[in-house]
Amino acid sequence: DIIRLSVMPTTIAMLLTAKVGFAAADAATGLKLVEAGVPKDKLAMLAIPMMPLQIILPWIISKYTAGPRPMDVFVKAIPARLVLCLVMAGLVYITPTFKEEDGSFPFHYYCLVVGIYAIYQVTLYSMFVSIMAFFAKVSDPAVGGTYMTLLNTVTNLGGNWPSTLALWMVDPLTTKQCMNSNSTLTTINTCSETSEVELCT
């Protein structure tokens, strides 16, 4: 009966496609930073300063989603989050310029990463809290758990399939080139096969 409601096809289509624009930044940024030389343990440690923010943000944002139009916050957060996705892509692009001769990264680089991630968390939680507030508002109290479970499941699918597609597309869309010379000629190595990647290292 829930699926048959007239608004459900539009709602499901929105929930399944709303996060397509953020998929690449969400799924691939960390991987690309590691590929650029940022140590995995350092990236993992950056999650620690995010924890207080992740605890406080829902409490702050809930004050703005408690009214009659909780989705206003969701809609306003979309363009901000899209811009921050471009910022994160820019961060990946400039990361190699911060790398020092010994392969490490300076402290101010990690401050930059934490700052960008913190601002990104604000937009992410704005969307998350507002969509949860919307679900709570529209759910029938008699079967509220069923409504919430269904809508949350669709929302999770809407976040997972674009991320999976983005991860699958990372290698085909990544271009690499390695100049590798011998005594007689210079060839361009595209690093498209495992043997070619080994030659680059």
N, C-alpha and C positions, 0 to 999 in steps of 0.2 A: 504493500500500500504506500509505503514511503517513496519508493522509486516512481510510483505512478503520479505523484504530485506534479502539477504543471511546471513548477519552478525547478524541479530536480534536474532535468537534462541540461539546462543552462548552468546551474550550480555545479554539477559534476564536470561539465566541460571547462568551467573556470578553474576549478580545483585541480584538474589534471594538467592544465597548461600554464597556470600562474607563475610557476617557478622555472620555466624553460630558460628565461633570460639569465638566471643566476647559476645554472647548472655547471657551466665550465669553471666559474670562479670558486664555487663551493667544492667541487670534486677534484679539480686539478691544481689549484694554487699550491697546496702543501707539497704535492708530488713534484711540481716544477721547481719549487724552492730547494728541495732536496737534490734534484737533478742539477741545480745551479751551484751546489756545494754546501748548502746550509746543513749542518749536522742534525740528524733526526732527534738526538737527545735534547738539543737546544730548542728545536721546534716544540717538542713535547713539554719542555719546561715553561714555554710561553703560555700554556694552558692554565698555569697556576694563577697569574694575575687576572685572568679572565673569570675565575670562579666567583669572586665577590661581585663582579659586575653582573654575572648571570643570575645571581641570587637577588640582587637589588632591582635590576631592570624590570622584571615582571610586576613587581610591587609598584614601581613608579608609573609604568605604562598603563596598568589597570585603572588608574585614576582617569585616564583619557578615553578608556573604552567602556566605561560604566554607563554612559548615556544611551540615548535611543539609537544612535548610529555608530556602532563600534567599528564598522568596516571603513569609516572615513580615515582612520589611522592606517589601515592596511593599504588603501589606495594612495595615500600620501607617502608611504614608505617605499613604494615600488620604484619611482624614479630615483630616489636617493640611493636605494640599494643597487640599482643598475649603474649609477655613476660610480659607486664604490667598487663595483665589479671591474670597471675600467681602471680604477686606481690600483686594484690588486693586480691586474694584468700589467700595469706599468711598473709595479713593485717587482714582479717577476723579471721584467725586462731589464731593470736597472740593477738587480741584485749582483750580477757578476762584477759590476764596477766597484762594489764595496769590498770585494774579496781581497784580502791581503796576501802578501807573498808566501806566507806559511800556510795558506788555505783557510785561515780563520776569518771571522767577521768582527768588526768593531762593535763596541757596546751601543753606540748611537744607532747602528743599523737595527739591532734588536728592539731598541726603543721605538724606532719608526714602524717596525712590524707590529709591535704591541699596540701602538696608537691607531694604526689602520684597522687592525682586527677589532679593537675596542669600539671604534665608530661603526664598523660593519655589524657588530653584535647588537648595537642599538637598533639598526634597521631590521635585522633578522628577528629580534624579539618583539619589535613593534608589530610586525606581520603575524608572528606566532600568537601573541597575546590577543590581538584584535580578532583573529579568525576564531580562536577558542571562545572569546566573549560572544561573537556572532552565533556560533553553534549553540552555546548555552541559551542565548536569547530566543532562537527560532525553534529549539527542540520542544516537542510536546512533553509536558511534565509527566504524563501518564506512561510514556515510553521513552523518557529522556535518554536513558542509557543506550537504547537501540539507535536512536538518532545520532548521538555523539559518536558511538562506535563506527557507524556507517560513514559519517562525514569525515571522521579522523582517518579511517582507512583509505578513503578516496584521496584525502590530503597527503597522506604518506606516499601513496602511489604516485601522486603528482610531483612529489619531490624526488622519488627514487628513480623513475624511468628516465628523466632528463639527465640525472647524474650518471647513470649507467651508460647512456648514449654518449655523454661527454667523455667519459673515461675510454670508451671504445674508440672514439674518434681522435684521441690524443695522438697516437702514433701515426695514423694516416695524414694528419694535418700538420705534424711537426716536420720541419725541414732541417736537415743537418748536412754539413759539408765539411770534409776533412781533407786538406791538401797533404798528400803523402808522396814523397819523392824517393827515387832510387838514382843510381848513377847515370842512367840513360834517358829517363823521361819523368815527367810529372803528371800524375793522374788525379782526377777528382773522385774522391771517395764519398758516396752519398750516405754511407752508414745505414743502408737499407737492409742489410743482412748481418747476421751475428759475426761472421768472419770479417766483414768490413768494419764493424764496431770495434773489434779486437785490434785491428790495425791502427785505429785512431788513438788507442790508449797507450 
